[in-house]
Amino acid sequence: MNDKKPFDGYTVIHFLVGYVARRQGASYPLIISTAILYEVMEDKIIETLSLKKIGWNKESKKNSLMDIGAALIGAEIANRTK
């Protein structure tokens, strides 16, 4: 998996998680903090579990920011379509 581009397939998953979380009543601060925490921990998990051996690479900062933004956009769309 190569996450050097700002947008990848997992960005869509972040969008969906933000959407579902907001539809289930999660607050914006919770969604933002969870998305940021996940992005910080993701590289640590890849490193700790030696996932590079199976093709997982650390993300670029642009990709991490895009994933966080996608979660927030998903949350906003969910909020507007209630």
N, CA, C and O atoms as CSV, one atom per row, in Angstrom:
chain,resi,resn,atom,element,x,y,z
A,1,MET,N,N,0.856,-1.172,0.000
A,1,MET,CA,C,0.000,0.000,0.000
A,1,MET,C,C,0.901,1.234,0.000
A,1,MET,O,O,1.828,1.342,0.803
A,2,ASN,N,N,0.618,2.143,-0.896
A,2,ASN,CA,C,1.417,3.357,-0.989
A,2,ASN,C,C,0.522,4.559,-0.734
A,2,ASN,O,O,-0.341,4.881,-1.550
A,3,ASP,N,N,0.723,5.212,0.385
A,3,ASP,CA,C,-0.106,6.345,0.771
A,3,ASP,C,C,0.652,7.653,0.605
A,3,ASP,O,O,0.543,8.540,1.452
A,4,LYS,N,N,1.399,7.782,-0.448
A,4,LYS,CA,C,2.162,9.006,-0.678
A,4,LYS,C,C,1.335,10.065,-1.399
A,4,LYS,O,O,1.676,11.248,-1.370
A,5,LYS,N,N,0.248,9.645,-2.046
A,5,LYS,CA,C,-0.623,10.599,-2.714
A,5,LYS,C,C,-1.601,11.169,-1.688
A,5,LYS,O,O,-1.939,10.489,-0.719
A,6,PRO,N,N,-2.060,12.408,-1.886
A,6,PRO,CA,C,-3.006,12.994,-0.921
A,6,PRO,C,C,-4.316,12.220,-0.812
A,6,PRO,O,O,-4.887,12.116,0.274
A,7,PHE,N,N,-4.791,11.681,-1.924
A,7,PHE,CA,C,-6.067,10.967,-1.945
A,7,PHE,C,C,-5.823,9.520,-2.348
A,7,PHE,O,O,-5.151,9.255,-3.345
A,8,ASP,N,N,-6.368,8.585,-1.577
A,8,ASP,CA,C,-6.277,7.173,-1.931
A,8,ASP,C,C,-7.587,6.489,-1.554
A,8,ASP,O,O,-8.518,7.144,-1.084
A,9,GLY,N,N,-7.662,5.206,-1.753
A,9,GLY,CA,C,-8.878,4.464,-1.453
A,9,GLY,C,C,-9.307,4.551,-0.005
A,9,GLY,O,O,-10.499,4.505,0.298
A,10,TYR,N,N,-8.348,4.675,0.885
A,10,TYR,CA,C,-8.678,4.750,2.305
A,10,TYR,C,C,-9.271,6.107,2.690
A,10,TYR,O,O,-9.902,6.235,3.740
A,11,THR,N,N,-9.071,7.104,1.854
A,11,THR,CA,C,-9.682,8.410,2.106
A,11,THR,C,C,-11.202,8.276,2.049
A,11,THR,O,O,-11.915,8.931,2.810
A,12,VAL,N,N,-11.691,7.436,1.155
A,12,VAL,CA,C,-13.126,7.185,1.047
A,12,VAL,C,C,-13.642,6.542,2.335
A,12,VAL,O,O,-14.731,6.873,2.804
A,13,ILE,N,N,-12.870,5.636,2.895
A,13,ILE,CA,C,-13.268,4.983,4.145
A,13,ILE,C,C,-13.342,6.019,5.272
A,13,ILE,O,O,-14.270,5.978,6.080
A,14,HIS,N,N,-12.394,6.933,5.337
A,14,HIS,CA,C,-12.434,7.993,6.350
A,14,HIS,C,C,-13.694,8.843,6.182
A,14,HIS,O,O,-14.329,9.223,7.165
A,15,PHE,N,N,-14.049,9.137,4.934
A,15,PHE,CA,C,-15.272,9.886,4.658
A,15,PHE,C,C,-16.489,9.135,5.205
A,15,PHE,O,O,-17.338,9.721,5.877
A,16,LEU,N,N,-16.562,7.850,4.915
A,16,LEU,CA,C,-17.702,7.045,5.368
A,16,LEU,C,C,-17.763,6.939,6.885
A,16,LEU,O,O,-18.849,6.967,7.465
A,17,VAL,N,N,-16.622,6.819,7.524
A,17,VAL,CA,C,-16.594,6.755,8.988
A,17,VAL,C,C,-17.106,8.065,9.580
A,17,VAL,O,O,-17.891,8.053,10.529
A,18,GLY,N,N,-16.668,9.190,9.026
A,18,GLY,CA,C,-17.163,10.480,9.503
A,18,GLY,C,C,-18.656,10.609,9.309
A,18,GLY,O,O,-19.361,11.117,10.181
A,19,TYR,N,N,-19.142,10.150,8.163
A,19,TYR,CA,C,-20.569,10.204,7.856
A,19,TYR,C,C,-21.371,9.365,8.850
A,19,TYR,O,O,-22.330,9.849,9.451
A,20,VAL,N,N,-20.972,8.118,9.015
A,20,VAL,CA,C,-21.696,7.202,9.916
A,20,VAL,C,C,-21.615,7.686,11.366
A,20,VAL,O,O,-22.607,7.642,12.094
A,21,ALA,N,N,-20.452,8.141,11.776
A,21,ALA,CA,C,-20.293,8.605,13.159
A,21,ALA,C,C,-21.236,9.772,13.446
A,21,ALA,O,O,-21.867,9.817,14.502
A,22,ARG,N,N,-21.331,10.697,12.526
A,22,ARG,CA,C,-22.219,11.853,12.728
A,22,ARG,C,C,-23.681,11.426,12.701
A,22,ARG,O,O,-24.485,11.923,13.489
A,23,ARG,N,N,-24.030,10.513,11.805
A,23,ARG,CA,C,-25.414,10.017,11.754
A,23,ARG,C,C,-25.800,9.314,13.054
A,23,ARG,O,O,-26.968,9.293,13.441
A,24,GLN,N,N,-24.793,8.737,13.722
A,24,GLN,CA,C,-25.042,8.048,14.984
A,24,GLN,C,C,-24.984,8.989,16.178
A,24,GLN,O,O,-25.160,8.559,17.318
A,25,GLY,N,N,-24.739,10.270,15.921
A,25,GLY,CA,C,-24.784,11.265,16.984
A,25,GLY,C,C,-23.444,11.709,17.539
A,25,GLY,O,O,-23.407,12.451,18.520
A,26,ALA,N,N,-22.346,11.277,16.942
A,26,ALA,CA,C,-21.028,11.717,17.412
A,26,ALA,C,C,-20.872,13.218,17.145
A,26,ALA,O,O,-21.308,13.726,16.112
A,27,SER,N,N,-20.252,13.906,18.080
A,27,SER,CA,C,-20.042,15.349,17.933
A,27,SER,C,C,-18.861,15.626,16.998
A,27,SER,O,O,-18.017,14.763,16.757
A,28,TYR,N,N,-18.830,16.852,16.482
A,28,TYR,CA,C,-17.702,17.242,15.633
A,28,TYR,C,C,-16.366,17.148,16.386
A,28,TYR,O,O,-15.398,16.624,15.835
A,29,PRO,N,N,-16.290,17.642,17.629
A,29,PRO,CA,C,-15.015,17.513,18.348
A,29,PRO,C,C,-14.567,16.049,18.505
A,29,PRO,O,O,-13.377,15.748,18.415
A,30,LEU,N,N,-15.517,15.156,18.738
A,30,LEU,CA,C,-15.158,13.737,18.858
A,30,LEU,C,C,-14.657,13.191,17.524
A,30,LEU,O,O,-13.670,12.457,17.483
A,31,ILE,N,N,-15.330,13.544,16.445
A,31,ILE,CA,C,-14.919,13.066,15.125
A,31,ILE,C,C,-13.547,13.605,14.760
A,31,ILE,O,O,-12.698,12.865,14.263
A,32,ILE,N,N,-13.324,14.894,15.004
A,32,ILE,CA,C,-12.028,15.504,14.691
A,32,ILE,C,C,-10.913,14.869,15.526
A,32,ILE,O,O,-9.875,14.476,14.993
A,33,SER,N,N,-11.136,14.774,16.828
A,33,SER,CA,C,-10.078,14.248,17.693
A,33,SER,C,C,-9.790,12.779,17.398
A,33,SER,O,O,-8.638,12.349,17.453
A,34,THR,N,N,-10.824,12.011,17.087
A,34,THR,CA,C,-10.617,10.600,16.757
A,34,THR,C,C,-9.856,10.456,15.443
A,34,THR,O,O,-8.959,9.620,15.330
A,35,ALA,N,N,-10.214,11.269,14.452
A,35,ALA,CA,C,-9.517,11.207,13.161
A,35,ALA,C,C,-8.043,11.575,13.319
A,35,ALA,O,O,-7.175,10.923,12.739
A,36,ILE,N,N,-7.761,12.609,14.095
A,36,ILE,CA,C,-6.367,13.022,14.325
A,36,ILE,C,C,-5.616,11.946,15.099
A,36,ILE,O,O,-4.495,11.590,14.736
A,37,LEU,N,N,-6.220,11.430,16.152
A,37,LEU,CA,C,-5.575,10.380,16.948
A,37,LEU,C,C,-5.273,9.165,16.084
A,37,LEU,O,O,-4.191,8.585,16.175
A,38,TYR,N,N,-6.223,8.783,15.251
A,38,TYR,CA,C,-5.995,7.632,14.371
A,38,TYR,C,C,-4.813,7.887,13.437
A,38,TYR,O,O,-3.964,7.012,13.261
A,39,GLU,N,N,-4.752,9.062,12.845
A,39,GLU,CA,C,-3.657,9.362,11.918
A,39,GLU,C,C,-2.304,9.360,12.626
A,39,GLU,O,O,-1.307,8.918,12.056
A,40,VAL,N,N,-2.266,9.847,13.853
A,40,VAL,CA,C,-1.016,9.829,14.625
A,40,VAL,C,C,-0.631,8.386,14.959
A,40,VAL,O,O,0.533,8.004,14.840
A,41,MET,N,N,-1.597,7.606,15.370
A,41,MET,CA,C,-1.322,6.230,15.793
A,41,MET,C,C,-1.065,5.296,14.614
A,41,MET,O,O,-0.366,4.295,14.770
A,42,GLU,N,N,-1.608,5.598,13.451
A,42,GLU,CA,C,-1.479,4.720,12.299
A,42,GLU,C,C,-0.016,4.439,11.946
A,42,GLU,O,O,0.359,3.284,11.744
A,43,ASP,N,N,0.799,5.471,11.872
A,43,ASP,CA,C,2.215,5.264,11.563
A,43,ASP,C,C,2.915,4.473,12.661
A,43,ASP,O,O,3.794,3.660,12.375
A,44,LYS,N,N,2.535,4.702,13.905
A,44,LYS,CA,C,3.129,3.952,15.020
A,44,LYS,C,C,2.752,2.473,14.929
A,44,LYS,O,O,3.579,1.600,15.191
A,45,ILE,N,N,1.516,2.200,14.561
A,45,ILE,CA,C,1.061,0.814,14.427
A,45,ILE,C,C,1.812,0.124,13.295
A,45,ILE,O,O,2.263,-1.011,13.451
A,46,ILE,N,N,1.949,0.801,12.157
A,46,ILE,CA,C,2.681,0.234,11.022
A,46,ILE,C,C,4.107,-0.091,11.428
A,46,ILE,O,O,4.633,-1.153,11.097
A,47,GLU,N,N,4.724,0.832,12.146
A,47,GLU,CA,C,6.104,0.642,12.595
A,47,GLU,C,C,6.212,-0.482,13.624
A,47,GLU,O,O,7.073,-1.354,13.506
A,48,THR,N,N,5.342,-0.462,14.627
A,48,THR,CA,C,5.411,-1.437,15.722
A,48,THR,C,C,5.145,-2.855,15.249
A,48,THR,O,O,5.824,-3.788,15.678
A,49,LEU,N,N,4.173,-3.026,14.377
A,49,LEU,CA,C,3.807,-4.365,13.920
A,49,LEU,C,C,4.583,-4.809,12.686
A,49,LEU,O,O,4.302,-5.862,12.113
A,50,SER,N,N,5.547,-4.013,12.287
A,50,SER,CA,C,6.373,-4.320,11.119
A,50,SER,C,C,5.526,-4.607,9.884
A,50,SER,O,O,5.804,-5.552,9.145
A,51,LEU,N,N,4.512,-3.809,9.662
A,51,LEU,CA,C,3.620,-4.014,8.533
A,51,LEU,C,C,4.254,-3.643,7.201
A,51,LEU,O,O,3.694,-3.933,6.143
A,52,LYS,N,N,5.411,-3.007,7.246
A,52,LYS,CA,C,6.124,-2.703,6.008
A,52,LYS,C,C,6.462,-3.991,5.259
A,52,LYS,O,O,6.564,-3.998,4.032
A,53,LYS,N,N,6.633,-5.071,6.006
A,53,LYS,CA,C,6.961,-6.362,5.393
A,53,LYS,C,C,5.863,-6.846,4.458
A,53,LYS,O,O,6.135,-7.599,3.522
A,54,ILE,N,N,4.632,-6.424,4.698
A,54,ILE,CA,C,3.529,-6.853,3.840
A,54,ILE,C,C,3.038,-5.712,2.946
A,54,ILE,O,O,1.941,-5.785,2.392
A,55,GLY,N,N,3.836,-4.675,2.808
A,55,GLY,CA,C,3.552,-3.622,1.851
A,55,GLY,C,C,2.912,-2.358,2.385
A,55,GLY,O,O,2.574,-1.467,1.605
A,56,TRP,N,N,2.736,-2.253,3.697
A,56,TRP,CA,C,2.161,-1.024,4.272
A,56,TRP,C,C,3.285,-0.028,4.506
A,56,TRP,O,O,4.327,-0.371,5.064
A,57,ASN,N,N,3.067,1.195,4.080
A,57,ASN,CA,C,4.051,2.250,4.264
A,57,ASN,C,C,3.458,3.366,5.110
A,57,ASN,O,O,2.239,3.503,5.214
A,58,LYS,N,N,4.323,4.147,5.702
A,58,LYS,CA,C,3.851,5.325,6.431
A,58,LYS,C,C,3.206,6.282,5.439
A,58,LYS,O,O,3.582,6.338,4.268
A,59,GLU,N,N,2.231,7.028,5.933
A,59,GLU,CA,C,1.524,7.967,5.086
A,59,GLU,C,C,2.276,9.284,4.952
A,59,GLU,O,O,3.079,9.658,5.807
A,60,SER,N,N,1.994,9.967,3.864
A,60,SER,CA,C,2.511,11.321,3.730
A,60,SER,C,C,1.635,12.228,4.589
A,60,SER,O,O,0.496,11.890,4.910
A,61,LYS,N,N,2.175,13.364,4.948
A,61,LYS,CA,C,1.403,14.328,5.752
A,61,LYS,C,C,0.179,14.815,4.974
A,61,LYS,O,O,-0.881,15.041,5.557
A,62,LYS,N,N,0.327,14.974,3.662
A,62,LYS,CA,C,-0.801,15.406,2.846
A,62,LYS,C,C,-1.919,14.371,2.882
A,62,LYS,O,O,-3.096,14.725,2.945
A,63,ASN,N,N,-1.551,13.099,2.844
A,63,ASN,CA,C,-2.552,12.046,2.907
A,63,ASN,C,C,-3.258,12.040,4.257
A,63,ASN,O,O,-4.476,11.875,4.320
A,64,SER,N,N,-2.501,12.218,5.332
A,64,SER,CA,C,-3.108,12.265,6.664
A,64,SER,C,C,-4.092,13.423,6.776
A,64,SER,O,O,-5.191,13.258,7.306
A,65,LEU,N,N,-3.701,14.596,6.277
A,65,LEU,CA,C,-4.599,15.757,6.314
A,65,LEU,C,C,-5.843,15.525,5.456
A,65,LEU,O,O,-6.945,15.914,5.842
A,66,MET,N,N,-5.669,14.900,4.307
A,66,MET,CA,C,-6.806,14.608,3.436
A,66,MET,C,C,-7.764,13.628,4.126
A,66,MET,O,O,-8.981,13.783,4.028
A,67,ASP,N,N,-7.226,12.631,4.814
A,67,ASP,CA,C,-8.068,11.662,5.521
A,67,ASP,C,C,-8.873,12.328,6.640
A,67,ASP,O,O,-10.054,12.031,6.823
A,68,ILE,N,N,-8.237,13.216,7.376
A,68,ILE,CA,C,-8.934,13.945,8.440
A,68,ILE,C,C,-10.021,14.827,7.822
A,68,ILE,O,O,-11.151,14.867,8.309
A,69,GLY,N,N,-9.673,15.522,6.762
A,69,GLY,CA,C,-10.646,16.359,6.074
A,69,GLY,C,C,-11.816,15.560,5.516
A,69,GLY,O,O,-12.959,16.014,5.552
A,70,ALA,N,N,-11.528,14.370,5.000
A,70,ALA,CA,C,-12.589,13.522,4.462
A,70,ALA,C,C,-13.564,13.109,5.553
A,70,ALA,O,O,-14.771,13.060,5.319
A,71,ALA,N,N,-13.055,12.812,6.736
A,71,ALA,CA,C,-13.934,12.460,7.862
A,71,ALA,C,C,-14.837,13.638,8.220
A,71,ALA,O,O,-16.021,13.456,8.501
A,72,LEU,N,N,-14.281,14.828,8.208
A,72,LEU,CA,C,-15.072,16.019,8.530
A,72,LEU,C,C,-16.106,16.329,7.446
A,72,LEU,O,O,-17.225,16.740,7.753
A,73,ILE,N,N,-15.741,16.138,6.211
A,73,ILE,CA,C,-16.693,16.356,5.115
A,73,ILE,C,C,-17.828,15.338,5.208
A,73,ILE,O,O,-18.994,15.681,5.008
A,74,GLY,N,N,-17.487,14.098,5.510
A,74,GLY,CA,C,-18.515,13.083,5.695
A,74,GLY,C,C,-19.458,13.450,6.817
A,74,GLY,O,O,-20.672,13.287,6.698
A,75,ALA,N,N,-18.896,13.949,7.913
A,75,ALA,CA,C,-19.717,14.361,9.063
A,75,ALA,C,C,-20.630,15.516,8.679
A,75,ALA,O,O,-21.800,15.532,9.062
A,76,GLU,N,N,-20.120,16.469,7.937
A,76,GLU,CA,C,-20.919,17.629,7.539
A,76,GLU,C,C,-22.052,17.224,6.597
A,76,GLU,O,O,-23.175,17.707,6.735
A,77,ILE,N,N,-21.766,16.354,5.658
A,77,ILE,CA,C,-22.813,15.882,4.745
A,77,ILE,C,C,-23.894,15.130,5.534
A,77,ILE,O,O,-25.086,15.304,5.282
A,78,ALA,N,N,-23.475,14.309,6.472
A,78,ALA,CA,C,-24.441,13.585,7.306
A,78,ALA,C,C,-25.299,14.568,8.099
A,78,ALA,O,O,-26.503,14.366,8.250
A,79,ASN,N,N,-24.687,15.612,8.596
A,79,ASN,CA,C,-25.417,16.621,9.371
A,79,ASN,C,C,-26.458,17.345,8.520
A,79,ASN,O,O,-27.546,17.670,8.995
A,80,ARG,N,N,-26.112,17.590,7.267
A,80,ARG,CA,C,-27.011,18.345,6.376
A,80,ARG,C,C,-28.115,17.473,5.787
A,80,ARG,O,O,-29.106,17.994,5.275
A,81,THR,N,N,-27.959,16.170,5.853
A,81,THR,CA,C,-28.959,15.283,5.251
A,81,THR,C,C,-29.825,14.590,6.297
A,81,THR,O,O,-30.487,13.598,5.991
A,82,LYS,N,N,-29.827,15.090,7.503
A,82,LYS,CA,C,-30.656,14.487,8.559
A,82,LYS,C,C,-32.117,14.750,8.303
A,82,LYS,O,O,-32.967,14.321,9.083
